[in-house]
Amino acid sequence: MRRILLLLVWLPMVGLAQFNTDRLVMIGRSALYYEDYVLSMQYFNQVILAKPYLYEPWYFRAIAKYCLDDYAGAESDCTEAITRNPFVVGIYELRGLCRIQQKHYDEAISDYNKALRYAPESVNLWHNRALCRLQQKDYDGALADLDTMATRWSKQAGIYSMRAEAYLQKTDTVQAIAALDKSLELDAYNGNVWALRANISLTRQQWKEGEEYLDKALHLLPKNANLYINRALARFNQNNLRGAMADYDMALDYDPNNFIGHYNRGLLRAQVGDDNRAITDFDFVLKLEPDNLMALYNRALLLEQTGNPRAAIRDYSKVIEQYPNFWTGLHQRAQCYRKLGMTKQAELDEFRILKAQIDKRFGKQPRLSKKQMRKRSDEDIEKYNQLTVADELETEHEYQSDYRGKVQNRRVAMDYMPMYVLATQRTQSVLKHYVAYDRQVDSLNRMLPKEQQLYIVCGETNIKDPTPWLSRDTTSAVSGWLSAICQWKEDAADVPLQTSHLLDNLTRAIQHGPANPYLYYNRAYAHVQCMEYEQALADYSRAIELDPNLAEAYYNRGLVRLAQKQQELAISDLSKAGELGLYTAYSIIKRARK
């Protein structure tokens, strides 16, 4: 009878728990649908805590992390989901995408191989596996996949554009053109395919044809800066300088930091006598790459021409230091020395030229040479007056995925989270459902009236006079903690003294409360202020060991590891911080990956 009674009491509780977790999953999925990824993770966290054996909350949390560009964290959650249910195709597909974003193409291919066992008719899986093979330069393997896809889905234009890319990499231009023509026959509204077709024409120096293809590509992709830069090259080689200049202007409107756009526009402006604006372009190039000698030399020529020989000498000298036998540069510098009356220095440069028996042609700036272009990595200083093109044909690959992210696009400062302090008012984040707790603080609160009770908060303390609390026990960890924070505020005018006192006071407090994670967290913060990163890492790690849910400790340890160039470990910490509710971590992850 007792057993039956217990069973009758237990069964409704099981049903209620099942209902609650199902409802949490449903709410979390709804938040996912409305792109509220951080909030959705908090619901899935609760389900994982209650029923870690279910695969769904791990899978859906992985989707949320992927949408926030936390690819390592999403991959880890996918792995957890697969261990609980290895027969769900979508999990392998998502983990494959996570691995692609981390450039782990072999592992991604392994996932797609497994997924294709269960869903051999999924075109997305075939598509992504073929692109992975392209990235791995396994062009024959990619073509084999694409041949199979062309048999099953003969009307898919994307198959033929990928086939064209594989043939291009194998230098089979004829097959590439045939594949592109087939792709355009099926879908004439794909700007990337027109751009790829244009690149083949430009490589063959078929400038007019290339420009026509780029016109069509730009009609479909009007904000693509690289297309304008390529069309400017085609127009320049057809003597259309005005059109080329207009294209460089448009490219830089859409991509203001584009190196090739500024460099080539600077050359064009110098060609048409717009020297001052050409100098502005080369100034910008040199901000991006201060040691770019080609840009330095071109700016030197322009500075000399616009009546600033001292600045020109500065730039010429940097170039000659790297290329001591660059006779043209020596001749130009000698001219600048003579303009300034520095005859001795001019004669030294001229003697070096004479000794090498350089004729009088050197020193004259040749006009921009048509049909001569240098790759960006080509550092032959004699090619200073040639337009620059990208080193390799770059194709943007579009993997089949509907996932998108938003929070990670917000710009946030890479500041450390503040210390945990004691305050008389509790603060709580809507997203971060963490309540800081310490046994000694709780014991003290039991002896205090409600209006004097202390709360542990991350941020500013609002205690003006700590005497009522310090008077109760001056030797406990709580009093040491409170004293440390109060003195830290008093010493604000002297930062070195402030940090020194904080370290000493927290160390004493830790002796009385060795199990208090917030004291280690605060001492780590003090070590960071002194740039003592190893000690900070040790204290943050100890704080996490004592409280694995302390999001700020993961966040700050991630920033310390970034400062230490430990990128993978840093991203792992920031991912955990984001998972626990500190969504600003995702912005840092995105910047760290870049």
C-alpha positions as CSV (number, residue, x, y, z in Angstrom):
1,M,0.0,0.0,0.0
2,R,2.9,2.4,0.8
3,R,4.5,1.7,-2.6
4,I,1.2,2.3,-4.4
5,L,0.7,5.5,-2.5
6,L,4.3,6.7,-3.4
7,L,3.7,5.8,-7.1
8,L,0.4,7.8,-7.2
9,V,2.3,10.8,-5.7
10,W,5.3,10.4,-8.1
11,L,3.4,10.0,-11.4
12,P,1.8,13.5,-11.5
13,M,5.2,15.0,-10.7
14,V,6.8,13.2,-13.7
15,G,4.0,14.3,-16.0
16,L,4.4,17.9,-14.7
17,A,8.2,17.9,-15.3
18,Q,7.7,16.4,-18.8
19,F,5.1,19.1,-19.6
20,N,7.4,21.9,-18.3
21,T,10.4,20.8,-20.3
22,D,8.3,20.3,-23.4
23,R,6.9,23.8,-22.9
24,L,10.4,25.3,-22.4
25,V,11.6,23.7,-25.6
26,M,8.6,25.0,-27.4
27,I,9.2,28.6,-26.1
28,G,12.8,28.3,-27.0
29,R,12.1,27.3,-30.5
30,S,9.6,30.2,-30.8
31,A,12.4,32.6,-29.7
32,L,14.7,31.0,-32.4
33,Y,12.0,31.6,-35.0
34,Y,11.9,35.3,-34.1
35,E,15.7,35.5,-34.1
36,D,15.9,36.1,-30.4
37,Y,18.9,33.7,-30.1
38,V,20.3,34.7,-26.8
39,L,16.9,34.4,-25.0
40,S,16.2,31.0,-26.7
41,M,19.5,29.7,-25.3
42,Q,18.4,30.5,-21.8
43,Y,15.3,28.2,-22.2
44,F,17.4,25.4,-23.7
45,N,19.9,25.8,-20.8
46,Q,17.1,25.1,-18.4
47,V,16.0,22.0,-20.3
48,I,19.5,20.7,-20.5
49,L,19.9,21.2,-16.7
50,A,16.7,19.3,-16.0
51,K,17.1,16.6,-18.7
52,P,20.6,16.4,-20.1
53,Y,19.8,13.1,-21.9
54,L,17.5,14.8,-24.5
55,Y,19.1,15.6,-27.8
56,E,16.7,18.4,-28.9
57,P,17.8,21.2,-26.5
58,W,21.5,20.5,-27.4
59,Y,20.6,20.7,-31.1
60,F,18.5,23.8,-30.8
61,R,21.1,25.6,-28.6
62,A,23.6,24.7,-31.3
63,I,21.5,26.5,-33.9
64,A,21.3,29.6,-31.7
65,K,25.1,29.6,-31.2
66,Y,25.6,29.1,-35.0
67,C,23.4,32.1,-35.6
68,L,25.6,34.1,-33.2
69,D,28.7,33.1,-35.1
70,D,29.9,30.9,-32.2
71,Y,30.9,28.0,-34.4
72,A,33.1,26.2,-31.9
73,G,30.4,26.3,-29.3
74,A,27.7,25.2,-31.8
75,E,29.9,22.3,-33.0
76,S,30.4,21.1,-29.3
77,D,26.6,21.2,-28.8
78,C,26.0,19.3,-32.0
79,T,28.4,16.6,-30.8
80,E,26.5,16.3,-27.6
81,A,23.2,16.0,-29.5
82,I,24.7,13.3,-31.8
83,T,25.8,11.2,-28.8
84,R,22.2,11.2,-27.6
85,N,20.7,10.6,-31.1
86,P,23.0,9.7,-34.0
87,F,20.2,9.4,-36.5
88,V,19.1,13.0,-37.0
89,V,20.4,14.3,-40.4
90,G,20.0,17.9,-39.5
91,I,22.6,17.7,-36.6
92,Y,25.3,16.4,-39.0
93,E,24.4,19.1,-41.5
94,L,24.7,21.8,-38.9
95,R,27.9,20.5,-37.5
96,G,29.3,20.3,-41.0
97,L,28.5,24.0,-41.4
98,C,30.2,24.8,-38.1
99,R,33.3,23.0,-39.2
100,I,33.3,24.7,-42.6
101,Q,33.3,28.1,-40.8
102,Q,36.3,27.0,-38.9
103,K,38.0,25.7,-42.1
104,H,37.9,22.2,-40.8
105,Y,36.9,20.8,-44.2
106,D,38.0,17.2,-43.7
107,E,35.8,16.9,-40.6
108,A,32.9,18.6,-42.4
109,I,33.2,16.1,-45.3
110,S,33.0,13.3,-42.7
111,D,29.8,14.8,-41.4
112,Y,28.2,15.1,-44.8
113,N,29.3,11.5,-45.6
114,K,27.4,10.3,-42.5
115,A,24.4,12.5,-43.3
116,L,24.2,11.2,-46.8
117,R,23.8,7.7,-45.6
118,Y,20.5,8.7,-44.0
119,A,19.4,11.3,-46.6
120,P,21.0,10.4,-50.0
121,E,18.5,12.6,-51.9
122,S,19.4,15.9,-50.0
123,V,20.8,18.3,-52.6
124,N,22.1,20.6,-49.8
125,L,24.3,17.9,-48.4
126,W,25.8,17.1,-51.9
127,H,26.2,20.8,-52.6
128,N,28.1,21.5,-49.4
129,R,30.3,18.4,-49.7
130,A,31.3,19.4,-53.2
131,L,32.2,22.9,-52.0
132,C,34.3,21.4,-49.2
133,R,36.2,19.4,-51.8
134,L,36.8,22.5,-53.8
135,Q,38.2,24.2,-50.7
136,Q,40.5,21.2,-50.2
137,K,41.7,21.5,-53.8
138,D,40.3,18.0,-54.4
139,Y,39.0,19.1,-57.8
140,D,38.5,15.5,-59.2
141,G,36.5,14.6,-56.1
142,A,34.4,17.7,-56.4
143,L,33.7,17.0,-60.1
144,A,32.7,13.5,-59.3
145,D,30.1,14.8,-56.8
146,L,29.0,17.4,-59.2
147,D,28.5,14.8,-62.0
148,T,26.3,12.8,-59.7
149,M,24.3,16.0,-58.8
150,A,23.9,16.9,-62.5
151,T,22.4,13.4,-63.1
152,R,19.9,13.8,-60.3
153,W,19.2,17.5,-60.4
154,S,20.0,18.5,-64.0
155,K,18.1,21.8,-63.7
156,Q,20.1,23.2,-60.8
157,A,22.2,26.1,-62.2
158,G,24.5,26.2,-59.2
159,I,25.9,22.7,-60.0
160,Y,27.3,24.0,-63.3
161,S,28.8,27.1,-61.8
162,M,30.7,25.0,-59.2
163,R,31.8,22.7,-62.0
164,A,33.1,25.7,-63.9
165,E,35.2,26.7,-60.8
166,A,36.7,23.2,-60.6
167,Y,37.6,23.3,-64.3
168,L,39.2,26.8,-63.9
169,Q,41.3,25.5,-61.0
170,K,42.4,22.7,-63.3
171,T,43.2,25.4,-66.0
172,D,40.6,23.8,-68.4
173,T,39.1,27.1,-69.6
174,V,37.1,25.5,-72.4
175,Q,35.2,23.2,-70.1
176,A,34.8,26.0,-67.6
177,I,33.1,28.3,-70.2
178,A,30.8,25.5,-71.3
179,A,29.7,24.9,-67.7
180,L,29.1,28.6,-67.1
181,D,27.1,28.9,-70.3
182,K,24.9,26.0,-69.1
183,S,24.5,27.7,-65.7
184,L,23.5,31.0,-67.3
185,E,21.1,29.1,-69.6
186,L,19.3,27.7,-66.6
187,D,19.5,30.9,-64.5
188,A,20.5,34.2,-66.1
189,Y,19.9,36.1,-62.9
190,N,22.9,35.0,-60.9
191,G,25.3,37.9,-60.7
192,N,28.2,35.7,-59.4
193,V,28.1,33.5,-62.5
194,W,28.3,36.6,-64.7
195,A,31.2,37.8,-62.6
196,L,33.0,34.5,-63.0
197,R,32.5,34.6,-66.7
198,A,33.9,38.1,-66.8
199,N,37.0,37.0,-64.9
200,I,37.8,34.5,-67.6
201,S,37.5,37.2,-70.3
202,L,39.8,39.5,-68.3
203,T,42.3,36.8,-67.8
204,R,42.4,36.4,-71.6
205,Q,42.7,40.2,-71.9
206,Q,39.3,40.3,-73.8
207,W,38.5,43.6,-72.2
208,K,35.4,44.6,-74.1
209,E,33.8,41.2,-73.6
210,G,34.8,41.3,-69.9
211,E,33.2,44.7,-69.5
212,E,29.9,43.5,-71.0
213,Y,29.8,40.6,-68.6
214,L,30.6,42.8,-65.7
215,D,27.8,45.2,-66.7
216,K,25.3,42.3,-66.3
217,A,26.9,41.2,-63.0
218,L,26.6,44.8,-61.6
219,H,23.0,45.0,-62.8
220,L,22.3,42.1,-60.4
221,L,24.9,42.9,-57.7
222,P,25.0,46.7,-57.7
223,K,26.8,47.1,-54.4
224,N,29.7,44.7,-55.0
225,A,32.9,46.8,-54.8
226,N,35.1,44.1,-56.5
227,L,33.0,44.1,-59.6
228,Y,33.5,47.8,-60.0
229,I,37.3,47.4,-59.6
230,N,37.4,44.7,-62.2
231,R,35.3,46.8,-64.6
232,A,37.7,49.7,-64.0
233,L,40.5,47.5,-65.1
234,A,38.6,46.5,-68.3
235,R,37.8,50.2,-69.1
236,F,41.4,51.3,-68.4
237,N,42.7,48.8,-70.9
238,Q,40.2,50.3,-73.5
239,N,41.5,53.8,-72.9
240,N,38.3,54.8,-71.0
241,L,40.1,56.6,-68.2
242,R,37.0,58.6,-67.2
243,G,34.9,55.4,-66.9
244,A,37.6,53.6,-65.0
245,M,37.9,56.5,-62.5
246,A,34.1,56.5,-62.0
247,D,34.2,52.8,-61.3
248,Y,37.0,53.2,-58.7
249,D,34.9,56.0,-57.1
250,M,31.9,53.7,-56.9
251,A,33.9,50.8,-55.5
252,L,35.3,53.0,-52.7
253,D,31.8,54.3,-51.9
254,Y,30.8,50.7,-51.1
255,D,34.1,49.6,-49.6
256,P,36.0,52.6,-48.3
257,N,39.0,50.5,-47.1
258,N,39.6,48.7,-50.3
259,F,43.4,48.6,-50.9
260,I,43.4,48.0,-54.6
261,G,40.7,50.6,-55.2
262,H,42.7,53.4,-53.5
263,Y,46.1,52.3,-55.0
264,N,44.8,52.1,-58.6
265,R,42.8,55.3,-58.3
266,G,45.9,57.1,-57.1
267,L,47.8,55.9,-60.2
268,L,44.9,57.1,-62.4
269,R,44.7,60.5,-60.7
270,A,48.5,60.9,-61.1
271,Q,48.1,60.0,-64.8
272,V,45.6,62.8,-65.4
273,G,47.4,65.4,-63.3
274,D,45.1,65.3,-60.3
275,D,48.2,65.1,-58.0
276,N,46.9,66.3,-54.7
277,R,44.0,63.9,-54.7
278,A,46.4,61.1,-55.8
279,I,48.5,61.9,-52.8
280,T,45.3,61.5,-50.6
281,D,44.8,58.0,-52.1
282,F,48.4,56.9,-51.4
283,D,48.1,58.4,-47.9
284,F,45.2,56.1,-47.3
285,V,47.0,53.1,-48.8
286,L,50.0,53.8,-46.5
287,K,47.7,53.9,-43.4
288,L,46.5,50.4,-44.4
289,E,50.1,49.2,-45.2
290,P,52.7,51.6,-43.8
291,D,55.6,49.5,-45.3
292,N,54.2,49.4,-48.9
293,L,57.2,50.6,-50.9
294,M,55.3,50.9,-54.2
295,A,52.9,53.3,-52.6
296,L,55.7,55.2,-50.9
297,Y,57.6,55.7,-54.1
298,N,54.5,56.9,-56.0
299,R,53.7,59.3,-53.2
300,A,57.3,60.6,-53.3
301,L,57.0,61.4,-57.0
302,L,53.8,63.2,-56.4
303,L,55.2,65.1,-53.4
304,E,58.2,66.2,-55.4
305,Q,55.9,67.3,-58.3
306,T,53.7,69.3,-55.9
307,G,56.6,71.3,-54.4
308,N,57.3,69.3,-51.2
309,P,60.9,68.0,-51.8
310,R,61.6,67.3,-48.1
311,A,58.6,65.0,-47.7
312,A,59.6,63.4,-51.1
313,I,63.1,62.7,-49.8
314,R,61.7,61.1,-46.7
315,D,59.7,58.6,-48.8
316,Y,62.5,58.1,-51.4
317,S,64.9,57.3,-48.6
318,K,62.7,54.6,-47.2
319,V,62.4,52.9,-50.6
320,I,66.2,53.2,-51.3
321,E,67.0,51.7,-47.9
322,Q,65.2,48.6,-49.1
323,Y,66.3,48.8,-52.7
324,P,69.8,50.4,-52.7
325,N,70.2,49.7,-56.5
326,F,67.0,51.3,-57.5
327,W,68.6,53.9,-59.8
328,T,65.4,55.7,-60.7
329,G,64.8,56.4,-57.0
330,L,68.3,57.6,-56.5
331,H,68.0,60.0,-59.4
332,Q,64.7,61.4,-58.1
333,R,66.1,61.9,-54.6
334,A,69.2,63.7,-56.1
335,Q,66.9,66.1,-57.8
336,C,65.1,66.9,-54.6
337,Y,68.4,67.4,-52.8
338,R,69.5,69.9,-55.4
339,K,66.2,71.8,-55.1
340,L,67.0,72.2,-51.4
341,G,70.6,73.2,-52.1
342,M,71.9,70.0,-50.5
343,T,74.6,69.6,-53.2
344,K,76.8,67.1,-51.3
345,Q,74.0,64.6,-50.8
346,A,72.8,65.1,-54.4
347,E,76.3,64.3,-55.7
348,L,76.6,61.2,-53.6
349,D,73.4,59.8,-55.2
350,E,74.5,60.9,-58.7
351,F,77.9,59.2,-58.2
352,R,76.2,55.9,-57.3
353,I,74.2,56.2,-60.6
354,L,77.3,57.1,-62.6
355,K,79.3,54.3,-61.2
356,A,76.6,51.8,-62.3
357,Q,76.6,53.4,-65.8
358,I,72.9,54.2,-65.8
359,D,71.9,56.3,-68.9
360,K,69.8,59.5,-68.8
361,R,66.5,57.7,-69.3
362,F,66.3,56.9,-65.6
363,G,64.5,59.4,-63.5
364,K,61.8,60.1,-66.1
365,Q,58.4,58.7,-64.9
366,P,57.0,56.5,-67.6
367,R,53.3,56.7,-68.4
368,L,50.9,54.0,-67.1
369,S,51.6,51.0,-69.1
370,K,48.5,49.4,-70.7
371,K,48.1,45.6,-70.6
372,Q,50.7,45.4,-67.9
373,M,49.5,44.7,-64.4
374,R,51.2,43.4,-61.3
375,K,49.8,41.0,-58.8
376,R,49.4,42.5,-55.3
377,S,52.1,40.2,-53.9
378,D,54.6,41.2,-56.6
379,E,57.1,43.5,-54.9
380,D,59.3,44.4,-57.9
381,I,59.8,48.1,-57.3
382,E,60.3,48.7,-61.0
383,K,56.6,47.9,-61.4
384,Y,55.6,50.9,-59.3
385,N,53.5,52.4,-62.1
386,Q,51.4,49.3,-62.9
387,L,47.9,48.8,-61.9
388,T,47.4,46.2,-59.1
389,V,45.2,43.1,-59.4
390,A,44.4,40.5,-56.8
391,D,46.8,37.5,-56.5
392,E,44.2,34.9,-57.2
393,L,40.7,34.6,-58.5
394,E,38.6,34.6,-55.4
395,T,35.1,33.1,-55.5
396,E,32.7,33.6,-52.7
397,H,31.2,30.2,-51.8
398,E,27.6,30.1,-50.6
399,Y,26.9,27.1,-48.5
400,Q,23.3,25.9,-48.3
401,S,22.0,27.2,-44.9
402,D,19.1,29.3,-43.6
403,Y,20.8,30.3,-40.4
404,R,21.5,34.0,-39.7
405,G,22.8,36.0,-36.7
406,K,22.2,39.5,-35.3
407,V,23.6,40.1,-31.8
408,Q,27.2,39.5,-32.8
409,N,27.0,42.4,-35.3
410,R,26.7,44.9,-32.5
411,R,29.9,46.8,-31.8
412,V,31.0,46.5,-28.2
413,A,34.1,47.6,-26.4
414,M,36.6,44.9,-25.4
415,D,36.4,45.9,-21.7
416,Y,36.7,43.5,-18.8
417,M,33.6,42.9,-16.8
418,P,33.8,44.8,-13.4
419,M,34.4,43.3,-10.0
420,Y,31.8,41.6,-7.8
421,V,30.9,43.9,-4.9
422,L,28.5,44.0,-2.0
423,A,25.5,46.3,-2.3
424,T,22.2,46.9,-0.5
425,Q,20.2,46.6,-3.8
426,R,20.1,43.6,-6.1
427,T,20.5,44.0,-9.8
428,Q,19.3,41.3,-12.2
429,S,19.7,40.9,-16.0
430,V,16.7,39.9,-18.0
431,L,18.7,37.4,-19.9
432,K,21.3,36.3,-17.3
433,H,19.4,34.3,-14.6
434,Y,22.3,34.0,-12.2
435,V,21.9,34.8,-8.6
436,A,25.3,35.3,-6.8
437,Y,25.4,33.5,-3.5
438,D,28.0,33.1,-0.7
439,R,27.4,31.2,2.5
440,Q,29.2,33.8,4.7
441,V,27.2,36.7,3.2
442,D,24.0,34.7,3.8
443,S,25.0,34.1,7.5
444,L,25.6,37.8,8.0
445,N,22.3,38.7,6.4
446,R,20.4,36.5,8.8
447,M,21.5,38.8,11.6
448,L,20.6,42.0,9.8
449,P,17.3,43.8,9.2
450,K,16.0,43.6,5.7
451,E,17.0,47.1,4.8
452,Q,20.6,46.4,5.7
453,Q,21.0,43.0,4.0
454,L,23.8,42.7,1.4
455,Y,23.6,41.4,-2.1
456,I,26.5,40.3,-4.3
457,V,26.4,42.2,-7.6
458,C,28.7,42.7,-10.6
459,G,29.3,46.4,-10.8
460,E,29.2,49.5,-8.7
461,T,28.6,49.2,-4.9
462,N,26.0,51.6,-3.4
463,I,27.2,51.4,0.2
464,K,28.3,54.9,1.3
465,D,29.3,54.0,4.9
466,P,30.4,50.4,5.5
467,T,30.7,50.9,9.3
468,P,27.4,49.1,10.2
469,W,28.7,45.9,8.5
470,L,32.4,46.1,9.4
471,S,31.6,46.6,13.1
472,R,30.0,43.1,13.3
473,D,33.1,41.1,12.4
474,T,36.4,42.6,11.3
475,T,38.1,39.3,10.6
476,S,35.7,37.5,8.3
477,A,36.0,37.2,4.5
478,V,33.0,39.4,4.1
479,S,34.5,42.3,6.1
480,G,37.8,41.9,4.2
481,W,35.9,41.9,0.9
482,L,33.9,45.0,1.9
483,S,37.1,46.8,3.1
484,A,38.9,46.0,-0.1
485,I,36.2,47.5,-2.3
486,C,35.8,50.6,-0.1
487,Q,39.5,51.3,-0.1
488,W,39.7,50.7,-3.8
489,K,37.2,53.5,-4.3
490,E,39.0,55.8,-1.9
491,D,42.4,55.3,-3.7
492,A,40.9,56.1,-7.2
493,A,43.2,59.1,-7.6
494,D,46.3,57.0,-7.5
495,V,45.9,53.9,-9.8
496,P,49.1,52.1,-8.9
497,L,48.4,52.5,-5.2
498,Q,44.8,51.6,-5.7
499,T,45.7,48.3,-7.4
500,S,48.4,47.4,-4.9
501,H,46.0,47.9,-1.9
502,L,43.3,45.9,-3.7
503,L,45.6,42.9,-4.3
504,D,46.8,42.9,-0.6
505,N,43.3,43.3,0.8
506,L,41.8,40.6,-1.4
507,T,44.6,38.2,-0.6
508,R,43.9,38.6,3.1
509,A,40.2,38.1,2.5
510,I,40.8,34.9,0.6
511,Q,42.7,33.5,3.6
512,H,39.4,33.8,5.6
513,G,37.2,32.7,2.7
514,P,39.1,30.2,0.4
515,A,35.9,28.9,-1.1
516,N,34.6,32.3,-2.2
517,P,34.8,32.5,-6.0
518,Y,34.1,36.2,-6.1
519,L,37.3,37.0,-4.2
520,Y,39.4,35.1,-6.7
521,Y,37.5,36.8,-9.5
522,N,38.2,40.2,-8.1
523,R,41.8,39.5,-7.5
524,A,42.1,38.3,-11.1
525,Y,40.7,41.7,-12.1
526,A,43.4,43.4,-10.1
527,H,46.1,41.3,-11.7
528,V,44.7,42.3,-15.1
529,Q,45.1,46.0,-14.2
530,C,48.8,45.2,-13.6
531,M,49.0,43.2,-16.8
532,E,49.9,40.1,-14.7
533,Y,48.1,37.8,-17.1
534,E,49.4,34.5,-15.8
535,Q,48.3,35.3,-12.2
536,A,44.9,36.6,-13.6
537,L,44.4,33.3,-15.5
538,A,45.1,31.3,-12.4
539,D,42.6,33.3,-10.3
540,Y,39.9,33.2,-13.0
541,S,40.3,29.5,-13.3
542,R,40.0,29.0,-9.6
543,A,36.8,31.1,-9.5
544,I,35.3,29.0,-12.3
545,E,36.4,25.8,-10.5
546,L,34.4,27.1,-7.4
547,D,31.4,28.3,-9.4
548,P,31.1,26.9,-13.0
549,N,28.2,29.2,-13.7
550,L,30.2,32.5,-13.2
551,A,29.8,34.0,-16.6
552,E,31.9,37.0,-16.0
553,A,34.9,34.8,-15.1
554,Y,34.7,33.0,-18.4
555,Y,34.3,36.3,-20.2
556,N,37.3,38.0,-18.6
557,R,39.4,34.9,-18.9
558,G,38.6,34.8,-22.6
559,L,39.8,38.4,-22.9
560,V,43.0,37.6,-21.1
561,R,43.6,34.6,-23.4
562,L,43.0,36.9,-26.4
563,A,45.7,39.2,-25.0
564,Q,47.9,36.1,-24.7
565,K,47.2,35.1,-28.4
566,Q,45.5,31.9,-27.2
567,Q,42.6,32.3,-29.7
568,E,41.0,28.9,-29.5
569,L,40.9,28.8,-25.7
570,A,39.7,32.4,-25.7
571,I,36.8,31.6,-28.0
572,S,35.9,28.6,-25.9
573,D,35.7,30.8,-22.8
574,L,33.7,33.5,-24.6
575,S,31.3,30.9,-26.0
576,K,30.6,29.7,-22.4
577,A,30.1,33.3,-21.3
578,G,27.6,33.8,-24.0
579,E,25.8,30.5,-23.3
580,L,25.4,31.7,-19.7
581,G,23.8,35.0,-20.8
582,L,26.6,37.5,-21.5
583,Y,25.5,38.0,-25.1
584,T,28.2,40.7,-25.7
585,A,30.7,37.8,-25.8
586,Y,29.4,36.9,-29.3
587,S,30.6,40.3,-30.7
588,I,34.0,39.6,-29.3
589,I,34.0,36.1,-30.8
590,K,33.2,37.5,-34.2
591,R,36.0,40.0,-34.0
592,A,38.5,37.4,-32.7
593,R,37.7,35.1,-35.6
594,K,38.4,37.9,-38.1
